[in-house]
Amino acid sequence: LVKSVTRPKPVEPPPPLKGAFEVCLPDPTKPSDQGIGWQEIIFDVTGDIIPVPSDQIKLKADIETTLTTLQAILPDKNDEARPKTMTPAQHRYAAYQTKLLGIAQTGLQTPADPASSRQWLETLQSEILMREGPRIKNGYMKTLGLTAAVLAAAAAIIYLVLRNNHSLSELLYGYRNMFVLWTGTMIGTWLSFGLRRPNISFKDLGALEDDMMEPAVRLIFTGTIAITIAFIFVCGMVNVNVGGLNSAHLLAHGSTALLIGMLLGVSEQALPGALTRRASQFVSEVGGKG
């Protein structure tokens, strides 16, 4: 009798957490879903919870960011209907999309479990990084390296022509080492990416470079800044002397020009700021001191 009276009452589980969304894939048979690509995931607000909990809003934003990254690394020209015959890339995307859909439904639909969904989302991002990261990084380095090789070879050919035929143009012959510096800058810019980004994260897969420049644009931009800084050395505005390296010898020694170009290319991220400071110094001197 005592045991029956003092027996603790069973603890009832808490009511399931309500989700603020209905999550599904686009259905081409629905008029409301027409025009939405098969690579998308649809989030419909149910209106059962007002306002929407902050953890569900954050989870939805992270899922959409992951989806956008997938669309960037596995693009598909077919924006609407799901293809009947899929390519290997489309198969991989569909597999990731299915997993992402399950994560979204678990965390955003009733009964909602945002905490578990966030852990599964991090696991999925790690899987995508492991499987797609090497292809993305190596592909970018190959493209950057090939473009750098073409631009460097063109400058090297011009240098050789001028060196062996100085009568073509005395002016260009005098500045022939600028083409050597350009060659070194192309090599250094390619090295720069490998040195700066030994490891990449999931968010880097969509855009390996923060400024989002294409390889050719990056190389030409960096090379032009390097040539401008080289003229700063030639005109004597700045003289850098490190060990046996003297920037004043840039036009006299091809090896000096090549090394300076490589160092400028490796330091490509710092070049715009350095050039801007020198330009500001020049303009302030032109304007006079207050």
Summary of the structure (lengths in Angstrom):
residues: 290
radius of gyration: 29.4
end to end distance: 98.1
largest distance: 116.9
contacts: 806
relative contact order: 0.09
helix: 64%
strand: 4%
